[in-house]
Amino acid sequence: MQASHHLPHCAVLLLVLLKLTQAQYEHLGYPLGYPEPEQEQYTAPELSPDTPRIQLRLAGDKRKHNEGRVEVFYNGAWGTVCDDDFSTHAAQVVCRELGYVEAISWSPSSKYGKGEGPIWFDNLHCTGKEKTLALCPSNGIGISDCKHTEDVGVVCSDKRIPGFKFVNTLPNHVESLDIQVEDVRIRPILSSYRKRIPVTEGYVEIKDGGQWKQICNAEWTQSNSRVICGMFGFPAERKYNARVYKMFARRRKPTYWDFSVNCTGSEAHLSSCKLGQSAILKTNGTCTDGLPVVVSCVPGRAFAPATMTGFKKAFRQEQALVRLRGGAIVGEGRVEVLKNGEWGTICDDKWNLLSATVVCRELGFGTAKEALSGGRLGQGMGPVHMNEVECTGFEKSITECSFNKEFLGCSHEEDSAVRCNIPAMGFQERLRLSGGRNPYEGRVEVLMEKNGSLVWGTVCGEGWGTMEAMVVCRQLGLGFASNAFQETWYWPGQVGADAVVMSGVRCSGTEMSLSHCLHHGAHLSCAKGGGRFAAGVSCSETAPDLVLNPQVVEETTYMEDRPMFMLQCAYEENCLASTSGQVPANSYRRLLRFSSQIHNNGQSDFKPKASRESWVWHDCHRHYHSMEVFTHYDLYSLNGTKVAEGHKASFCLEDSECDEGIEKRYECENFGEQGITVGCWDTYRHDIDCQWVDISDLVPGDYIFQIVINPNYEVPESDYTNNIVKCRFRYNGQRVWTYGCHNGGSISPETELTFPGLLNNQVTHR
């Protein structure tokens, strides 16, 4: 009797202890493979009558649509919030009031520019649980000793609160209120568009309070359509057949959203547009014109739903003036512009979504979803062509935008980059990684048609390499490849997907989907079969990027005659021309010597592919080779024939010098770790053995001197085009001249044509 009386108390105590135990580990998140807790559904806040009614928006020099200066509408005027005592808890309240799941960060000191009007809140002390910013303790609305140099900004998560419903808490309509909705989509209506990929035409639908609703077209403008198309990855909008949609609207009664939309056309996202008038609906639920909004978008060339025939030969693509480099996926990268025949970067001063969107549309993508600064997608080399770029958003090219022509004063640490909206092509649904320890690795399994039905199967591991792995990681949105595997016995994969359905895969590395790569058709050829010999990958969000400094090569090149007896070590390591084996020991070899300065401008350290247990000791030179092939040094005739070659092995990889503020991490001495840190460079001095080309058999004339780093793509990088350096080279029998040195892809195609007959780095290993 006594025991049963105490049992409920014990149970309650155990439950309390369990809750406390769980709570202390909540911040760690859930381990991989465990389901995340279900997100709460939004419920509109119930505010007491005496709660001040406010509305919020994000404004200023935005880098993403879900960040900006916090602005508050109160008492008929827009104002700002002071950064004094502002905290993560206050940012949390702001983001949730705007319909975002959570706050990521906040910024003081008017990072997004100075606002105007009253400073409505100062010395906010939020707990993070308040239903509106107006409920946080403060000095009182409008009581502040701050200036607009102290305006606060926030960054909210991309995710919207499920079921979020926009609520205008003010009795009167607020002009220029930001649009806040849970989700937006283009829903194809006509049968001819339903099966098209990507979806380019249909109803514009807004998810509000968990329900999809159409928008009344009474106040809809072309500017609104331009913004919607840009959000979904399309550079422009076009006209459509309105008569067909009228017929459809008569058959099915639409459900309309309560508001209209007011965009200028320069916005990167619908949430940056302003809320229009409340929709005027008739008693039968239809709007003034009785039609839902329809948009029809023009896809960029790379995303056209059906390829046109017979135009490729006749069509001559214009020379692009802008390009993206170093990005992991299509539509992102460091922005580079062509000026005076040379590619250069853009400084990030004043870089924002408006300018980034001009770049994205120019390249055939949609609007920018992020404008990145600080060399976030790797640093370029060469000139910085533009600074303090300011665009209206309607320019056809970034080169039409105004910028500071007088003063650059920027380093490549301030290089601008973009992430653009691209159309949903469905590529991710036809590929998966299976059996890995985390979502970034596994056996590659593809969905292929077989005997009239779609089946999952493996890819033959034979010939599988870095370029193919890069395409897989890009297709899945997982960044860059960090490894390519030809055997995957340690990753069991999905049951029933062992059979090989794709073989002979060869990629250039730029394809958007593995199916776009060259591969065998219906007649597969895979000697070892699938199973343990299936292809696999591991992916990484970042990658290194090695770039050779062409100026150092040009400035340090000279010629030296060296007696054969002083070249025994070099001879043993195959650093001399093949004819050196037939010459007497007292003869000389003529060497073209130079220094090479190899920078890592990427986002992660460059490390040798082989683990240190596999490094090869060279007793003569007393060092370990960590990569079998690291550089090619070659001389070519002007018709592209190789006439002399240098060494093809790496001595050691280490940090010779680094940019200011970066510490060296790699050193070859005493069997130390090898690699090149981000922001550091490895200098191979001209007086090191094998840092040369043996030109003993070279006849006088004009040549091309070419250097290629990581030529076999043994180590994945974010950009291989800049791994090559080409120079003009003249030899008259007594002297050498090296001039015109430049990185691959650093000059215009017209200028590059003056360096004839050379293979580029994309095909040297095939």
Secondary structure by P-SEA (a helix, b strand, c coil): cccccaaaaaaaaaaaaaaaaaaaacccccccccccccbbbbcccccccccccbbbbbbccccccccccbbbbcccccbbbbcccccaaaaaaaaaaaccccccccccccccccccccccccccccccccccccccccccccccccccccbbbbccccccccbbbbbcccccccccccccccbbbbbbccccccccccccccccccccccbbbbbbcccccaaaaaaaaaaacccccccccaaaaaaaaaabbbbbccbbbbbcccccccccbbbcccccccccccccccccbbbbbbbccccccccccccccccccccccccccccccccccbbbbbcccccbbbbcccccaaaaaaaaaaaccccccbbbcccccccccccccccccccccccccccccccccccccccccbbbbbbbbbcccccccccccccccccccccbbbbbbcccbbbbbbcccccccaaaaaaaaaaacccccccccccccccccccccccccccccccccccccccccccccccccccccccccbbbbccccbbbbbbccaaaaaaccbbbbbcccccaaaaaacccccccccccccbbbbbbcbbbbbbccccbbbbbccccccccccccccccccccccccccccccccccccccccccccccccccccccccccccccccbbbbcccbbbbbcccccccccccccccbbbbbbbbbcccccccccccccccbbbbbbbbcccccccccccccccccaaaaaaaccccccccccc
